[in-house]
Every structure is written in structure tokens, then in C-alpha cells.
Amino acid sequence: MKVFNLKCEHGHSFEGWFKSHVAYEDQQARGLLSCPFCESRVIEKTLSAPRLNLSGAQPEVAEAATADTGAADQRGVAAPQQTPVAVHPQGAALAAALKVVRQMLEHSEDVGDRFAEEARAMHANDVPLRAIHGSTSLETAQELAEEGIPVVPLPFAGLLKTPLQ
């Protein structure tokens, strides 16, 4: 399995998992790759660190040393300390935003293409007020806002169609 760091034309970074480098090139040539954030099909491979599977290889550390404290072993050599994994700030912010959007979706009713009609009916007190989500055009969303109906566009529409790994 090959894991490549990919980036779309809008700068969204993500991983792609492929059976082989040839499988990546084949999917790229056939236009099957798309950005999970914006659905752009202009994708490029970026630099990535290789993962080496050194099965059975373990660093030599004496029993007296602990990875947590960095204590010295009997030879006076400091044990490696645990290193925190660096998280890219953009990735952390995106993950937090996705979490909020998913929570909003879990606690609201999906009305699909009937979003504008349902929002107008709630605004007119024709149906009970409740949290809803759905889809509508940008023009219709602007009309709703002009009518005094609060509308909040949800980001990452393409991501919400399928589960993330």
C-alpha cells in the first residue's frame, strides 16, 4: 500500500492510499482523483516522508532508562524522550470545523431540496420551529436572508457526502 500526500489546485492537502505507484498514476490519468474538501479534480502529489517497515528492529535502550523521563542508562546515555507528533495548524483547524459541522448535522433534520420551502414555512409559523439542513442555490439562500430568514451555509459539502477515514 502506498500513501501519498496530495494537494488540490486550491491548496487543500490530504492523503491518498493506493495499491501501487502505478495505480496512483492510472487514477490520476483517468481523472478519478478529487479533493475531499472542494471536489477539485486538479490534484498533484507533494513531498512525503517514506515509512520504513523495519520489522523487529528496536532501538537499544537499557532497562533502567525510560522513554518518559529521559533518564540515563548504565552507560550514561540518555534514553530518547517521547516526541509529540506535530499537527499542521491548518489540518487541526479543519478537523475542528468538520467536527462542529458534523455535530450540527447530527442534531438537525435533513430536508434535502425542500430547504427553502421548510425555512419559509417555519418563518411563517406554518410548521413547528426546528433545526434543519438541506440544499438550495446561492440565489435562493440570498433571497431567504433578504426575507429575514437566518441561513448559515455549511462548509465542506463534498466531505459530508462520505465518511472520512
MODELLER restraints for C-alpha pairs under 7 A, 6 or more apart:
rsr = mdl.restraints
at = mdl.atoms
rsr.add(forms.Gaussian(group=physical.xy_distance, feature=features.Distance(at['CA:1:A'], at['CA:17:A']), mean=6.75, stdev=0.5))
rsr.add(forms.Gaussian(group=physical.xy_distance, feature=features.Distance(at['CA:1:A'], at['CA:18:A']), mean=5.80, stdev=0.5))
rsr.add(forms.Gaussian(group=physical.xy_distance, feature=features.Distance(at['CA:1:A'], at['CA:19:A']), mean=4.81, stdev=0.5))
rsr.add(forms.Gaussian(group=physical.xy_distance, feature=features.Distance(at['CA:1:A'], at['CA:20:A']), mean=6.19, stdev=0.5))
rsr.add(forms.Gaussian(group=physical.xy_distance, feature=features.Distance(at['CA:2:A'], at['CA:17:A']), mean=5.67, stdev=0.5))
rsr.add(forms.Gaussian(group=physical.xy_distance, feature=features.Distance(at['CA:2:A'], at['CA:18:A']), mean=5.10, stdev=0.5))
rsr.add(forms.Gaussian(group=physical.xy_distance, feature=features.Distance(at['CA:2:A'], at['CA:19:A']), mean=6.04, stdev=0.5))
rsr.add(forms.Gaussian(group=physical.xy_distance, feature=features.Distance(at['CA:2:A'], at['CA:20:A']), mean=5.64, stdev=0.5))
rsr.add(forms.Gaussian(group=physical.xy_distance, feature=features.Distance(at['CA:2:A'], at['CA:21:A']), mean=6.85, stdev=0.5))
rsr.add(forms.Gaussian(group=physical.xy_distance, feature=features.Distance(at['CA:3:A'], at['CA:15:A']), mean=6.60, stdev=0.5))
rsr.add(forms.Gaussian(group=physical.xy_distance, feature=features.Distance(at['CA:3:A'], at['CA:16:A']), mean=5.64, stdev=0.5))
rsr.add(forms.Gaussian(group=physical.xy_distance, feature=features.Distance(at['CA:3:A'], at['CA:17:A']), mean=4.54, stdev=0.5))
rsr.add(forms.Gaussian(group=physical.xy_distance, feature=features.Distance(at['CA:3:A'], at['CA:18:A']), mean=6.37, stdev=0.5))
rsr.add(forms.Gaussian(group=physical.xy_distance, feature=features.Distance(at['CA:4:A'], at['CA:15:A']), mean=5.66, stdev=0.5))
rsr.add(forms.Gaussian(group=physical.xy_distance, feature=features.Distance(at['CA:4:A'], at['CA:16:A']), mean=5.25, stdev=0.5))
rsr.add(forms.Gaussian(group=physical.xy_distance, feature=features.Distance(at['CA:4:A'], at['CA:17:A']), mean=6.50, stdev=0.5))
rsr.add(forms.Gaussian(group=physical.xy_distance, feature=features.Distance(at['CA:4:A'], at['CA:45:A']), mean=6.73, stdev=0.5))
rsr.add(forms.Gaussian(group=physical.xy_distance, feature=features.Distance(at['CA:4:A'], at['CA:48:A']), mean=6.58, stdev=0.5))
rsr.add(forms.Gaussian(group=physical.xy_distance, feature=features.Distance(at['CA:5:A'], at['CA:14:A']), mean=5.97, stdev=0.5))
rsr.add(forms.Gaussian(group=physical.xy_distance, feature=features.Distance(at['CA:5:A'], at['CA:15:A']), mean=4.68, stdev=0.5))
rsr.add(forms.Gaussian(group=physical.xy_distance, feature=features.Distance(at['CA:5:A'], at['CA:16:A']), mean=6.43, stdev=0.5))
rsr.add(forms.Gaussian(group=physical.xy_distance, feature=features.Distance(at['CA:5:A'], at['CA:45:A']), mean=5.95, stdev=0.5))
rsr.add(forms.Gaussian(group=physical.xy_distance, feature=features.Distance(at['CA:5:A'], at['CA:46:A']), mean=5.43, stdev=0.5))
rsr.add(forms.Gaussian(group=physical.xy_distance, feature=features.Distance(at['CA:5:A'], at['CA:47:A']), mean=6.64, stdev=0.5))
rsr.add(forms.Gaussian(group=physical.xy_distance, feature=features.Distance(at['CA:5:A'], at['CA:48:A']), mean=5.80, stdev=0.5))
rsr.add(forms.Gaussian(group=physical.xy_distance, feature=features.Distance(at['CA:6:A'], at['CA:13:A']), mean=5.73, stdev=0.5))
rsr.add(forms.Gaussian(group=physical.xy_distance, feature=features.Distance(at['CA:6:A'], at['CA:14:A']), mean=5.34, stdev=0.5))
rsr.add(forms.Gaussian(group=physical.xy_distance, feature=features.Distance(at['CA:6:A'], at['CA:15:A']), mean=5.64, stdev=0.5))
rsr.add(forms.Gaussian(group=physical.xy_distance, feature=features.Distance(at['CA:6:A'], at['CA:16:A']), mean=6.58, stdev=0.5))
rsr.add(forms.Gaussian(group=physical.xy_distance, feature=features.Distance(at['CA:6:A'], at['CA:43:A']), mean=6.64, stdev=0.5))
rsr.add(forms.Gaussian(group=physical.xy_distance, feature=features.Distance(at['CA:6:A'], at['CA:44:A']), mean=5.65, stdev=0.5))
rsr.add(forms.Gaussian(group=physical.xy_distance, feature=features.Distance(at['CA:6:A'], at['CA:45:A']), mean=4.53, stdev=0.5))
rsr.add(forms.Gaussian(group=physical.xy_distance, feature=features.Distance(at['CA:6:A'], at['CA:46:A']), mean=5.53, stdev=0.5))
rsr.add(forms.Gaussian(group=physical.xy_distance, feature=features.Distance(at['CA:7:A'], at['CA:13:A']), mean=4.43, stdev=0.5))
rsr.add(forms.Gaussian(group=physical.xy_distance, feature=features.Distance(at['CA:7:A'], at['CA:14:A']), mean=6.26, stdev=0.5))
rsr.add(forms.Gaussian(group=physical.xy_distance, feature=features.Distance(at['CA:7:A'], at['CA:43:A']), mean=5.66, stdev=0.5))
rsr.add(forms.Gaussian(group=physical.xy_distance, feature=features.Distance(at['CA:7:A'], at['CA:44:A']), mean=5.46, stdev=0.5))
rsr.add(forms.Gaussian(group=physical.xy_distance, feature=features.Distance(at['CA:7:A'], at['CA:45:A']), mean=6.40, stdev=0.5))
rsr.add(forms.Gaussian(group=physical.xy_distance, feature=features.Distance(at['CA:7:A'], at['CA:46:A']), mean=6.71, stdev=0.5))
rsr.add(forms.Gaussian(group=physical.xy_distance, feature=features.Distance(at['CA:8:A'], at['CA:35:A']), mean=6.00, stdev=0.5))
rsr.add(forms.Gaussian(group=physical.xy_distance, feature=features.Distance(at['CA:8:A'], at['CA:40:A']), mean=6.44, stdev=0.5))
rsr.add(forms.Gaussian(group=physical.xy_distance, feature=features.Distance(at['CA:8:A'], at['CA:42:A']), mean=5.60, stdev=0.5))
rsr.add(forms.Gaussian(group=physical.xy_distance, feature=features.Distance(at['CA:8:A'], at['CA:43:A']), mean=4.47, stdev=0.5))
rsr.add(forms.Gaussian(group=physical.xy_distance, feature=features.Distance(at['CA:8:A'], at['CA:44:A']), mean=6.35, stdev=0.5))
rsr.add(forms.Gaussian(group=physical.xy_distance, feature=features.Distance(at['CA:9:A'], at['CA:42:A']), mean=5.66, stdev=0.5))
rsr.add(forms.Gaussian(group=physical.xy_distance, feature=features.Distance(at['CA:9:A'], at['CA:43:A']), mean=6.48, stdev=0.5))
rsr.add(forms.Gaussian(group=physical.xy_distance, feature=features.Distance(at['CA:12:A'], at['CA:37:A']), mean=6.98, stdev=0.5))
rsr.add(forms.Gaussian(group=physical.xy_distance, feature=features.Distance(at['CA:18:A'], at['CA:24:A']), mean=5.88, stdev=0.5))
rsr.add(forms.Gaussian(group=physical.xy_distance, feature=features.Distance(at['CA:27:A'], at['CA:33:A']), mean=6.29, stdev=0.5))
rsr.add(forms.Gaussian(group=physical.xy_distance, feature=features.Distance(at['CA:31:A'], at['CA:41:A']), mean=6.57, stdev=0.5))
rsr.add(forms.Gaussian(group=physical.xy_distance, feature=features.Distance(at['CA:33:A'], at['CA:41:A']), mean=5.90, stdev=0.5))
rsr.add(forms.Gaussian(group=physical.xy_distance, feature=features.Distance(at['CA:33:A'], at['CA:43:A']), mean=6.85, stdev=0.5))
rsr.add(forms.Gaussian(group=physical.xy_distance, feature=features.Distance(at['CA:34:A'], at['CA:40:A']), mean=5.35, stdev=0.5))
rsr.add(forms.Gaussian(group=physical.xy_distance, feature=features.Distance(at['CA:34:A'], at['CA:41:A']), mean=4.43, stdev=0.5))
rsr.add(forms.Gaussian(group=physical.xy_distance, feature=features.Distance(at['CA:34:A'], at['CA:43:A']), mean=6.82, stdev=0.5))
rsr.add(forms.Gaussian(group=physical.xy_distance, feature=features.Distance(at['CA:35:A'], at['CA:41:A']), mean=6.50, stdev=0.5))
rsr.add(forms.Gaussian(group=physical.xy_distance, feature=features.Distance(at['CA:36:A'], at['CA:158:A']), mean=6.17, stdev=0.5))
rsr.add(forms.Gaussian(group=physical.xy_distance, feature=features.Distance(at['CA:36:A'], at['CA:159:A']), mean=5.35, stdev=0.5))
rsr.add(forms.Gaussian(group=physical.xy_distance, feature=features.Distance(at['CA:37:A'], at['CA:156:A']), mean=5.51, stdev=0.5))
rsr.add(forms.Gaussian(group=physical.xy_distance, feature=features.Distance(at['CA:37:A'], at['CA:158:A']), mean=5.97, stdev=0.5))
rsr.add(forms.Gaussian(group=physical.xy_distance, feature=features.Distance(at['CA:37:A'], at['CA:159:A']), mean=5.61, stdev=0.5))
rsr.add(forms.Gaussian(group=physical.xy_distance, feature=features.Distance(at['CA:38:A'], at['CA:156:A']), mean=6.82, stdev=0.5))
rsr.add(forms.Gaussian(group=physical.xy_distance, feature=features.Distance(at['CA:38:A'], at['CA:158:A']), mean=6.19, stdev=0.5))
rsr.add(forms.Gaussian(group=physical.xy_distance, feature=features.Distance(at['CA:39:A'], at['CA:158:A']), mean=6.26, stdev=0.5))
rsr.add(forms.Gaussian(group=physical.xy_distance, feature=features.Distance(at['CA:61:A'], at['CA:79:A']), mean=6.54, stdev=0.5))
rsr.add(forms.Gaussian(group=physical.xy_distance, feature=features.Distance(at['CA:62:A'], at['CA:73:A']), mean=5.61, stdev=0.5))
rsr.add(forms.Gaussian(group=physical.xy_distance, feature=features.Distance(at['CA:64:A'], at['CA:73:A']), mean=5.54, stdev=0.5))
rsr.add(forms.Gaussian(group=physical.xy_distance, feature=features.Distance(at['CA:65:A'], at['CA:71:A']), mean=5.26, stdev=0.5))
rsr.add(forms.Gaussian(group=physical.xy_distance, feature=features.Distance(at['CA:65:A'], at['CA:72:A']), mean=5.76, stdev=0.5))
rsr.add(forms.Gaussian(group=physical.xy_distance, feature=features.Distance(at['CA:65:A'], at['CA:73:A']), mean=5.02, stdev=0.5))
rsr.add(forms.Gaussian(group=physical.xy_distance, feature=features.Distance(at['CA:65:A'], at['CA:79:A']), mean=5.69, stdev=0.5))
rsr.add(forms.Gaussian(group=physical.xy_distance, feature=features.Distance(at['CA:66:A'], at['CA:79:A']), mean=6.47, stdev=0.5))
rsr.add(forms.Gaussian(group=physical.xy_distance, feature=features.Distance(at['CA:67:A'], at['CA:79:A']), mean=6.03, stdev=0.5))
rsr.add(forms.Gaussian(group=physical.xy_distance, feature=features.Distance(at['CA:67:A'], at['CA:80:A']), mean=5.65, stdev=0.5))
rsr.add(forms.Gaussian(group=physical.xy_distance, feature=features.Distance(at['CA:67:A'], at['CA:81:A']), mean=4.90, stdev=0.5))
rsr.add(forms.Gaussian(group=physical.xy_distance, feature=features.Distance(at['CA:67:A'], at['CA:82:A']), mean=5.84, stdev=0.5))
rsr.add(forms.Gaussian(group=physical.xy_distance, feature=features.Distance(at['CA:68:A'], at['CA:81:A']), mean=5.67, stdev=0.5))
rsr.add(forms.Gaussian(group=physical.xy_distance, feature=features.Distance(at['CA:68:A'], at['CA:82:A']), mean=5.88, stdev=0.5))
rsr.add(forms.Gaussian(group=physical.xy_distance, feature=features.Distance(at['CA:69:A'], at['CA:81:A']), mean=6.56, stdev=0.5))
rsr.add(forms.Gaussian(group=physical.xy_distance, feature=features.Distance(at['CA:70:A'], at['CA:78:A']), mean=5.78, stdev=0.5))
rsr.add(forms.Gaussian(group=physical.xy_distance, feature=features.Distance(at['CA:70:A'], at['CA:79:A']), mean=4.89, stdev=0.5))
rsr.add(forms.Gaussian(group=physical.xy_distance, feature=features.Distance(at['CA:70:A'], at['CA:80:A']), mean=5.85, stdev=0.5))
rsr.add(forms.Gaussian(group=physical.xy_distance, feature=features.Distance(at['CA:70:A'], at['CA:81:A']), mean=5.04, stdev=0.5))
rsr.add(forms.Gaussian(group=physical.xy_distance, feature=features.Distance(at['CA:71:A'], at['CA:78:A']), mean=5.72, stdev=0.5))
rsr.add(forms.Gaussian(group=physical.xy_distance, feature=features.Distance(at['CA:71:A'], at['CA:79:A']), mean=5.95, stdev=0.5))
rsr.add(forms.Gaussian(group=physical.xy_distance, feature=features.Distance(at['CA:72:A'], at['CA:78:A']), mean=4.12, stdev=0.5))
rsr.add(forms.Gaussian(group=physical.xy_distance, feature=features.Distance(at['CA:72:A'], at['CA:79:A']), mean=5.87, stdev=0.5))
rsr.add(forms.Gaussian(group=physical.xy_distance, feature=features.Distance(at['CA:73:A'], at['CA:79:A']), mean=6.87, stdev=0.5))
rsr.add(forms.Gaussian(group=physical.xy_distance, feature=features.Distance(at['CA:101:A'], at['CA:154:A']), mean=6.97, stdev=0.5))
rsr.add(forms.Gaussian(group=physical.xy_distance, feature=features.Distance(at['CA:108:A'], at['CA:131:A']), mean=4.71, stdev=0.5))
rsr.add(forms.Gaussian(group=physical.xy_distance, feature=features.Distance(at['CA:108:A'], at['CA:132:A']), mean=4.85, stdev=0.5))
rsr.add(forms.Gaussian(group=physical.xy_distance, feature=features.Distance(at['CA:108:A'], at['CA:133:A']), mean=6.37, stdev=0.5))
rsr.add(forms.Gaussian(group=physical.xy_distance, feature=features.Distance(at['CA:109:A'], at['CA:131:A']), mean=6.28, stdev=0.5))
rsr.add(forms.Gaussian(group=physical.xy_distance, feature=features.Distance(at['CA:109:A'], at['CA:132:A']), mean=4.54, stdev=0.5))
rsr.add(forms.Gaussian(group=physical.xy_distance, feature=features.Distance(at['CA:109:A'], at['CA:133:A']), mean=6.03, stdev=0.5))
rsr.add(forms.Gaussian(group=physical.xy_distance, feature=features.Distance(at['CA:110:A'], at['CA:132:A']), mean=5.89, stdev=0.5))
rsr.add(forms.Gaussian(group=physical.xy_distance, feature=features.Distance(at['CA:110:A'], at['CA:133:A']), mean=5.00, stdev=0.5))
rsr.add(forms.Gaussian(group=physical.xy_distance, feature=features.Distance(at['CA:110:A'], at['CA:134:A']), mean=5.52, stdev=0.5))
rsr.add(forms.Gaussian(group=physical.xy_distance, feature=features.Distance(at['CA:111:A'], at['CA:132:A']), mean=6.57, stdev=0.5))
rsr.add(forms.Gaussian(group=physical.xy_distance, feature=features.Distance(at['CA:111:A'], at['CA:133:A']), mean=6.10, stdev=0.5))
rsr.add(forms.Gaussian(group=physical.xy_distance, feature=features.Distance(at['CA:111:A'], at['CA:134:A']), mean=5.19, stdev=0.5))
rsr.add(forms.Gaussian(group=physical.xy_distance, feature=features.Distance(at['CA:112:A'], at['CA:134:A']), mean=4.19, stdev=0.5))
rsr.add(forms.Gaussian(group=physical.xy_distance, feature=features.Distance(at['CA:112:A'], at['CA:135:A']), mean=5.63, stdev=0.5))
rsr.add(forms.Gaussian(group=physical.xy_distance, feature=features.Distance(at['CA:113:A'], at['CA:134:A']), mean=6.08, stdev=0.5))
rsr.add(forms.Gaussian(group=physical.xy_distance, feature=features.Distance(at['CA:113:A'], at['CA:135:A']), mean=5.26, stdev=0.5))
rsr.add(forms.Gaussian(group=physical.xy_distance, feature=features.Distance(at['CA:113:A'], at['CA:136:A']), mean=6.31, stdev=0.5))
rsr.add(forms.Gaussian(group=physical.xy_distance, feature=features.Distance(at['CA:115:A'], at['CA:133:A']), mean=6.66, stdev=0.5))
rsr.add(forms.Gaussian(group=physical.xy_distance, feature=features.Distance(at['CA:115:A'], at['CA:134:A']), mean=5.07, stdev=0.5))
rsr.add(forms.Gaussian(group=physical.xy_distance, feature=features.Distance(at['CA:115:A'], at['CA:135:A']), mean=5.93, stdev=0.5))
rsr.add(forms.Gaussian(group=physical.xy_distance, feature=features.Distance(at['CA:115:A'], at['CA:136:A']), mean=6.46, stdev=0.5))
rsr.add(forms.Gaussian(group=physical.xy_distance, feature=features.Distance(at['CA:116:A'], at['CA:136:A']), mean=6.66, stdev=0.5))
rsr.add(forms.Gaussian(group=physical.xy_distance, feature=features.Distance(at['CA:121:A'], at['CA:127:A']), mean=5.81, stdev=0.5))
rsr.add(forms.Gaussian(group=physical.xy_distance, feature=features.Distance(at['CA:122:A'], at['CA:128:A']), mean=6.16, stdev=0.5))
rsr.add(forms.Gaussian(group=physical.xy_distance, feature=features.Distance(at['CA:122:A'], at['CA:129:A']), mean=5.40, stdev=0.5))
rsr.add(forms.Gaussian(group=physical.xy_distance, feature=features.Distance(at['CA:123:A'], at['CA:149:A']), mean=6.63, stdev=0.5))
rsr.add(forms.Gaussian(group=physical.xy_distance, feature=features.Distance(at['CA:141:A'], at['CA:151:A']), mean=6.72, stdev=0.5))
rsr.add(forms.Gaussian(group=physical.xy_distance, feature=features.Distance(at['CA:145:A'], at['CA:151:A']), mean=6.32, stdev=0.5))
